[in-house]
């Protein structure tokens, strides 16, 4: 019989690791944004397709 508790805990741990990885990446990007000089910031041109959606 499968050990459902161990299966659940394995999936839970992997999910927790994935969430923590995403949080760390977001925080890194936020730090990069805050510390960036304003000279590097520029608006991207809009495309006609984006306005239709």
Secondary structure, DSSP 8 states (H G I E B T S, - for coil): ---HHHHHHHHHHHHHHHHHHHHHHHHHHHHHHHHS-GGG-------HHHHH-
